[in-house]
Amino acid sequence: GDGVPNSADPSSVQKEGKEFLNTCRNLPRTSAEWNKNSEIFQRMQEAAAPIFEWIRRKMEELFPENFKILSQYIERLPCNYLSPVHPFSGFVINLNCATRIHRDWGDSDICLVIAFSDVERRSDQVKGEDGALCFQELGLVCRLRPGVPVIFRSRQLSHFNRHFRGYRASLVLHTDSGLKGWADNMYGWKDNVHYRTKWSNT
């Protein structure tokens, strides 16, 4: 909406030279994965509610500044949507994944990871095949204990997890960096007469 007249209907605005008008980008929206697996999401949300609430309390207690930053992104979501993993905007479940080294450029501020594994109970353990979370710049290897959270800046630190034997899953809580544009000025539509929210100026 930046540079668009405040009186213009968002559904009629189109970039010069573009034939397709994608109005879905005018608002934050759920992911394609969520839309395909909404029932699984609902069950997971209900089952993990006590964990999510504990994380919320600890985040507010131990990381108040990060909590404040992340909260402002999700407290303005359309339709008063409440994130189940507040102050984060969403979560991902990885099942039996050994990742390549990467940074999560789409994340905002910090993310939280909780691993679940049977590695410690297996008799066929091999050194270096424990699924440990590794950080390249820090030269750090974190052998995660099941259920113990790790918090780090996923877009600033190159990270990966090592190969493993057995079963391993991880729960990742994160916030999409694109939400900052919505929190700042509703993607440029804050003053548009066709937008009616308690944060708009019209």
N, C-alpha and C positions, 0 to 999 in steps of 0.2 A: 503493500500500500504506500510505500514511500514515493513522494512526488505525484501522487494521484489527487485530484481535487476532492475535497471533503464531501462534496455533494454527489460524487459518482457512485453508482451502484457497483459494489465489488464484483457481482456476477457479470457485469458488462465490460469490465476492464480487460484489455488484451494488449500484450506487447506487440510492437510493430514487427511485422514479418512472421508472427506466429499464427498458425491456423487453429491450434488447439488451446482451449481455455480450461485450465485446471484449477477450479475453485476449491478443491480439497486442500490446497496449500494455504488457504486463508485462515485456517484454524488448526490448532493441535489436534491430532487424531491418533487412534489406536493403530498398532502395526498390523501388517498383513498376517503375521503369525498369530497374533491375538484373535483376529477375526476368524481364522481357521480353527482355532483351538479354544474357543471361549468357555466351553464346558470344563475342559481340563484346567483352565486358568481359575475358574470359579472354585473348583474343588481344592486346588492347591492353595488358593487364597484363604479358604476356610480352615484347611488343615494346618497351615503355617501361621495363622493369626497370632497365637501366643508368642511365637518367635519374632514376628514382625513388630509386635508391640514392645517386646523387650529391647529390640534393636533401636526402636524410636526413642525410648526412654534413655538408653545409654548414649545414643548420639547427642541428644539434647544436653545430657549431663557432662559428657567428656569432650565433645566437639561443638560447643555452642555457636561459634562463628560459622562453621561449615553448615551446621543445622539451619542457621538463619538464612544463609545464602541459598541453600537448596530448597528450603520451605517456600521462599518467595516465588519460585518457579512454578510450583504445583498448587499453590493456594489460589491462583487465578485461572485455573483450568475451566473451560466452558462447562455449563450445566452443573456447576458446583461439584464436579467430579472429585472424589476423594481417593487419593492413591493409597492402596493397601500397604505400601512399603514407605510411607512418609518417614523422613523427608525426601526420599528418592522417588523418582517418577515411575520406575518399573523394575522388573526383575527378569533374569534369564536363568534357566536350569540347563547345565551341561551334563550330559550322561556319557561316561567313559570316553572323555575327550583328552587328548594330549595336543596342546596347541603349539603352533609355531610362534616364534618371537614376534611381538607386535605391540603397537600402542592403540588404544581405543580413542581415535580422534573425535568420535562423535559424543564422547562422555563429557560431562561438566563437573568440575571440581574434583570430587573424590568418588570412589566406588568401594563397595564392601563385598568380600568373598568369604563364604563358608563352605568348607569341603567336607564330604562324607565318604569314607573309604573303609575297606576291610584289609588294607595293606598291613597294618600293625599286627593283625591276628593271623596272617598267612605264614606258613612254614617254608614257602618257596621264594622268600624275598631275595632279591638281587640288588647289590649296592648300585645306587644311581637310578633304580627303577621304582621310585616311590611316589611319583606324581607330584614332587615338590614344586612349589611356586618359586620361580627364579626371576631376579631383577638384574638386567645386564649392567646398567650404569652403576648400581650400588655394589655389584659383585656379591649379591646376597642370595642364599638358598634357604627358603622357608619350608621346612617339613611340617606341613599343616596338621595339627591334631583335629580329628573329626569334631565338628561343632564349634570350633574356636574361630571367631571372625578375624579377618585381616582387612585393614583399610589402607588404601594408597591412591595416588593420583594416576589413574590409568592412562591418561592422555599424555603424561609427561615422562613416565617410566616405561621402558621397553621390558616386556615380561612374557613369560611362557611357563607352562608346567611340563615337567619331565614325563617320560614314559612310565608305565606302571604295570604291575601284575594284579589281577583280581578285578574288583569293582570300584569305581570311583565316580562321584557326582559332585557338582559344585553349584551353589546358589549364589548368583551375582546380583547385587542391588546397585543400580546406577541411575543417572539422570541424563536425559538427552540434552546436549548443548543447544539444540535448536529452540528449546523452551525459553532461553534468555530473551530472544527477540519478542516472544509473546509477553513475557513479564515486563519488558521495558516499554513497549508501545503497541502491543497487540499486532506485531508484524507490520506496523505502519498504519493500521486502521483505527487507532485509538480515537481520533477526532472525527472519524467519518460519521455522517448523520444516519447511516443505515445500521450502524453498530450500536446496540443498546446494552451496556453493562454498567455495573456500579463503579467501574474504573475509568469509563470513557468521559470525555469532557463535553459531550453534546447532550 
